[in-house]
């Protein structure tokens, strides 16, 4: 309950961020400069796996404009172990004895201009001896596989399991099996990666394109030997997307900072697009081999899943994303017994990091595809098979086999709403007609019902502060870091709703360790429910203090103080008001405030939601497949997503559309590929098939609202729901169009070539 009578929350409000972005007045990282700035270009390996015999930098050092050339052989910081996971798998900042991917950093050239740095890098000679290449994640687990890290004596860098000692399929009348690959994807943010390190005596300012500057500062400080707060990390107000890959701390940021520290001059690094495609972490890259047991009438009796995740050549956060798949492994279904065993392995490819959904989409893709295959083999309608096995609404809160504590959900409700919006009965009639006539273009209808976790474990706490300024305006500080989500608008709405101060008089500071002392960043669809709740509680507390102060000044009862024009006033007495500027002045004047009130009008806190929240929804995809060419055309996509209470429908809709587009891209278009020697063959946007708007359709999105009890807003996350729900629905739709022709399964992306080959097999 907020202080204002007509709440702004729940209404569509135009984003405050957009005018500056549209006019081009905001600065991105590459717009930033510094006096005396140098440029660094990283020299990358051209072989996927090999020993480094020699790095000859002598010619490069004499090139015009070159200030320094650095490699493992001549830099102390080249041997700093950098990485995530067991020490045996750690990454040297400069590859020294061995390179493990095309794109591994071997040297760095620092010059007065970027062009000079690139020219000099071409004069560096590196002598390699090739080693056997490991590309197949399944083969990497075998005893015969070459080892990327011989001292580790294995390519398996992480293992997780639940129910490993059980037999979840015991007693099943029927067992259905499916092996599904969630292919490797490139993040392709509209703005590639970059960094600008600016030394100033013992201090260092680092500008980066990061989703979590506070976390970066803490980790970076240890690696570069600069104590906090002398190391300041910030992200420009404008950042061109992230989608998870920018939650990672790449070695280039560490090296750029070390180079600036060593040279005592600002150093800037900006990726090219082709560099981004091999150096920024990729996503997904997981194979799930699943078996599901059923009774004769279609009730699930148990599930057995073995997962293998490709973590790339150096383990980063992608190595442990199998735990997120584990958390969501049973999805929306009441499965009596579950066994899940997962291994993460290293291969001679780009490292894997978080990518929109980060481990959760893989679980949903497997479940929803497996349910459709089971429906066919059991002779049960796929919708009815889902209904039989949903977790019932009265079962919540519900603890899964993996320990996830679902807050609430009404899975049949969202599925029914999506089916009604799609008009599935009419679509099935048309599909039957096309099948009977042998039409070249067959119709497919795909369904997905999903649940996902937002603000996952460790990310349900966030910092926030709200303070009134002497001018009667607001400065808010928050630990999240926006890169397109509309945080400034959303947080301003919450503050304005409590205090009645116009949104344009509210400044929200974020993404800068000097302005915001701590924070967990923006990832895991967590921002509104954590940072938004921090803004809510802080604003509520400031209002309560201001209410007492106004009552004292206006000689009224605190409960009679309400929002008035420009400040607070006495209910029913328009003439008795006090402005926010006057309230601030009274708050710092001992003679004007009650003795028990502290000076100032501010409140800061670490909001703790106590647990994750679990959004859910249902998607229906309608596609047309040309059986002569294999081409797929999306006809309709209907999404019903439930993210708890909605504060700004316009922002929610935008997140849904963006998420669905990314999900459609995985289902139909995108996939990182390597040749047999480990060379990336999709390292630019001519070869990597990211869809443009012309390849997509207008999506039909709607929402239900099932507020959570885990935060005062009742909000859950929405940033990743569209991606999680759309991919399996589209995948199922394409396979539904081909089911009567004997096609059981095709792995994504569902390209015309793959479909044509399956139809002609």
C-alpha positions, -999 to +999 in steps of 0.1 A: +000+000+000+016+033-011+011+068+002-006+082-029-042+076-037-040+071-074-010+047-078+011+050-109+022+014-105+005-010-129+003+016-156+022+019-189+048+047-184+072+058-212+108+050-204+128+079-192+160+064-207+148+065-243+149+102-254+187+104-249+193+071-266+172+081-296+189+115-298+224+099-295+233+121-266+243+093-242+279+080-244+287+044-249+321+030-239+338+037-273+327+073-270+349+078-239+384+092-242+411+103-218+442+126-221+472+106-233+451+075-240+468+045-256+452+016-274+458-021-269+453-048-295+454-084-284+473-110-305+453-142-305+461-177-314+453-189-349+454-226-338+429-243-316+453-265-296+491-263-297+523-258-278+539-224-280+576-227-290+584-190-295+568-156-295+590-132-315+580-096-307+612-079-317+599-065-350+567-053-335+585-033-308+601-011-334+569-003-353+557+033-354+537+044-324+543+013-304+547+019-266+550-017-255+546-053-266+537-078-239+537-115-237+542-143-212+580-142-218+584-105-208+556-096-184+553-105-147+515-104-149+513-129-177+514-157-153+486-145-130+462-175-127+428-164-138+397-185-140+368-202-123+370-238-109+397-262-100+432-247-100+445-273-125+422-257-151+432-220-144+439-197-173+471-177-177+463-141-188+488-147-217+490-182-231+525-193-223+533-230-230+500-239-247+471-224-265+437-240-262+414-221-286+415-200-317+414-166-300+435-175-270+455-144-260+492-148-267+504-111-267+493-075-264+505-045-284+500-011-269+504+019-293+494+055-297+466+046-320+444+015-326+456+013-362+493+013-351+486-014-325+470-036-352+498-030-377+524-039-351+506-071-341+509-084-376+547-083-372+547-107-343+558-142-352+545-172-331+558-207-336+533-234-327+533-272-327+498-285-333+482-308-307+451-330-312+419-310-310+391-318-287+357-305-300+331-332-291+319-328-255+309-364-252+342-377-266+360-354-242+349-375-212+365-407-225+398-421-214+411-419-250+405-382-254+435-358-256+438-337-224+436-299-225+452-297-190+474-328-186+481-320-150+444-323-143+444-358-157+408-354-170+388-330-192+359-331-166+361-298-146+328-300-127+303-326-116+268-324-099+241-349-093+209-356-074+193-390-068+223-408-082+218-439-061+181-443-071+164-461-100+137-436-110+124-458-139+117-488-117+081-499-120+073-478-151+049-493-177+066-474-205+099-456-208+104-429-234+139-417-243+152-386-260+187-372-265+186-334-271+213-309-277+210-273-268+235-259-293+263-234-286+252-198-291+270-164-294+257-135-273+260-109-301+252-078-280+247-048-301+277-032-284+308-055-283+331-057-253+355-031-242+374-014-214+391+019-206+416+020-177+427+054-164+454+055-138+458+085-114+486+080-090+477+051-068+441+051-080+426+034-111+394+042-129+381+014-151+352+018-175+338-015-187+307-028-205+296-048-174+264-061-160+278-060-124+306-035-118+306-040-080+313-077-083+339-070-110+357-045-087+360-070-059+374-097-081+396-074-102+412-058-071+429-091-061+443-097-096+457-063-103+469-054-068+449-023-063+429-021-031+393-009-029+382+019-030+413+030-049+400+009-078+368+024-092+348+004-117+319+019-137+297+013-167+286+042-190+250+052-188+244+036-222+254+000-227+244-019-258+229-051-243+244-079-223+222-110-221+246-127-196+279-127-215+287-093-200+282-107-165+316-124-170+349-108-162+370-114-193+408-115-192+410-085-215+397-063-186+423-076-163+451-071-189+439-036-199+440-025-162+475-041-157+488-024-188+475+010-177+490+005-143+524-006-158+525+023-183+509+049-161+488+061-190+452+054-199+447+023-220+416+015-241+405-018-256+375-022-279+365-054-296+357-058-333+326-079-340+347-108-353+369-106-322+337-106-301+325-138-317+355-158-305+365-140-273+332-131-255+318-161-237+293-182-256+261-198-242+242-231-239+263-260-254+247-288-234+235-324-243+208-340-222+202-377-225+168-383-208+145-412-200+110-407-186+088-435-171+050-435-175+021-455-163-002-469-190-026-440-187+002-413-190+012-404-155+049-398-150+066-422-127+101-410-128+129-394-149+166-402-154+188-375-170+225-374-178+238-341-189+271-331-205+280-295-207+307-280-229+325-254-208+350-244-236+387-242-231+388-225-197+361-230-171+342-199-162+306-197-149+294-219-177+311-248-160+285-247-131+254-238-151+245-275-150+234-267-114+208-243-127+196-270-151+195-293-120+174-268-101+147-266-128+150-302-140+114-313-132+098-281-144+060-278-139+055-315-134+048-336-103+075-363-110+078-388-082+114-398-087+143-379-104+179-388-111+201-361-126+239-365-132+259-338-150+295-334-161+311-302-175+341-307-198+367-286-214+371-285-252+392-264-276+365-238-281+354-204-267+345-206-230+309-208-220+292-183-198+257-172-189+233-166-217+197-154-213+182-181-190+216-196-181+210-233-176+172-231-171+162-231-208+181-263-213+159-281-187+127-267-202+138-276-238+145-312-227+113-316-207+089-301-232+104-319-262+104-352-243+067-347-234+058-343-270+077-374-280+060-393-252+026-381-263+032-395-297+045-428-285+018-432-258-010-421-282-021-392-259-027-356-269+003-336-259-018-310-241-037-337-221-004-354-212+008-321-196-025-316-178-022-350-162+011-343-147+011-306-136+019-297-101-015-287-086-021-251-074-029-263-039+005-280-036+023-247-033+047-238-018+063-268-034+098-282-029+112-301-059+137-330-059+165-305-065+155-284-035+139-255-054+111-240-033+084-229-058+064-200-043+032-204-064+019-213-098-012-221-118+001-240-148-032-252-163-045-216-161-018-201-184-019-231-207-057-228-212-054-191-218-027-196-244-046-224-262-078-203-262-059-173-277-044-195-304-077-212-313-060-246-313-091-266-322-095-247-355-057-251-361-059-289-356-087-290-381-067-272-407-037-293-399-057-325-405-069-312-439-034-304-450-021-338-440-050-356-457-043-337-490-005-342-489+000-304-490+036-293-496+033-268-467+024-286-435+011-269-404+027-274-370+013-264-336+038-265-307+031-261-269+054-253-240+045-248-204+074-237-182+085-225-148+118-208-142+138-194-112+145-157-109+167-141-083+184-175-080+203-186-049+227-159-037+211-132-059+179-125-038+196-097-018+202-062-032+214-028-019+193+004-022+193+039-008+168+067-012+175+103+000+158+137-002+182+165-014+182+200+000+163+211-031+135+186-023+144+162-050+155+125-048+188+108-053+185+070-053+214+045-053+209+009-064+232-021-068+218-034-101+233-023-134+209-017-163+217-023-199+183-018-216+158-031-191+143+003-181+155+004-145+156+042-142+119+043-152+108+014-130+127+026-099+115+062-104+079+049-106+082+032-072+098+062-055+074+087-070+045+065-060+055+066-024+067+102-021+047+120-048+079+136-062+077+138-100+098+112-118+119+138-136+131+150-101+144+116-092+180+107-100+189+070-099+226+062-096+239+028-105+268+009-122+295+029-104+314+017-074+322+052-062+285+061-061+271+027-051+292+009-025+279-026-032+255-046-054+250-079-072+243-065-107+217-073-133+213-110-142+189-138-134+158-116-140+163-103-104+163-065-106+127-055-099+120-080-072+153-072-053+165-036-062+129-025-069+119-039-034+149-020-019+136+012-035+101+004-022+112-002+014+136+027+014+109+051+000+083+037+025+107+044+054+116+079+041+079+087+038+073+075+074+100+097+087+088+127+066+052+120+078+064+123+115+084+154+106+055+171+088+031+163+116+055+180+140+059+211+117+022+214+108+010+205+144-011+176+132-014+138+138+010+117+117-018+096+104-034+128+090-004+136+069-007+128+032+010+136-001+003+172-012+013+192-042+051+195-039+053+180-005+032+168+024+000+182+039-028+177+063-057+157+048-087+179+041-068+211+049-053+223+015-036+253+031-016+233+056+013+219+035+051+218+037+074+213+007+100+186+004+127+212+005+113+226+037+110+192+051+147+185+044+156+218+060+136+209+091+152+174+092+187+189+096+176+216+121+175+203+157+150+230+167+125+219+139+125+181+143+114+157+170+143+147+193+140+110+184+144+115+146+179+114+131+190+142+108+182+140+071+156+122+051+172+090+038+172+053+042+195+026+029+192-012+033+201-046+019+168-060+008+166-097+013+138-115-005+147-147+015+144-170-015+140-171-053+108-166-071+094-188-099+076-172-128+057-195-152+038-194-184+027-211-216+036-205-252+019-217-284+038-216-317+022-220-351+045-227-380+044-237-416+070-261-430+077-265-467+083-303-471+101-298-504+127-272-492+126-276-454+120-239-450+101-229-418+078-199-416+065-187-383+028-178-386+019-170-350+034-170-316+012-167-285+028-161-251+010-160-217+037-152-191+031-148-154+058-127-136+038-119-105+026-083-101+033-061-131+044-025-124+048-012-160+031-033-187+050-015-215+084-027-201+071-062-195+058-064-231+092-053-244+110-079-223+086-106-236+091-096-273+129-095-269+130-128-251+108-146-277+130-132-305+161-148-288+143-180-283+131-181-319+167-175-329+180-206-311+151-227-324+155-218-361+186-198-369+216-196-346+245-220-338+282-216-334+302-240-355+338-251-358+356-271-385+375-303-378+407-283-368+388-261-343+386-231-365+354-211-359+334-209-391+307-185-377+329-157-365+311-128-382+276-118-389+278-129-425+282-165-413+264-165-379+227-164-386+213-140-361+178-131-374+167-096-383+132-082-378+124-093-413+128-130-403+105-127-374+068-120-368+048-098-344+043-118-313+010-120-294+018-115-257-004-113-227+000-118-190-016-133-159-006-119-125+001-143-096+019-121-070+046-137-050+047-134-012+085-131-012+088-093-017+065-063-010+060-057-047+047-092-054+070-091-084+089-120-102+113-117-131+103-114-167+136-108-185+142-144-195+107-159-196+102-152-233+134-171-242+126-201-220+091-205-232+094-198-269+123-221-279+106-254-270+072-242-284+087-235-318+108-266-317+077-287-310+057-269-337+082-277-364+084-314-353+046-315-351+044-304-387+066-334-396+054-360-372+030-377-396+059-381-421+079-402-396+103-375-383+107-381-345+133-355-336+158-329-351+182-310-330+183-272-331+187-250-351+160-263-373+175-251-406+160-260-440+190-282-447+184-303-415+147-306-421+152-315-458+178-342-448+154-356-422+125-358-446+147-375-472+164-400-448 
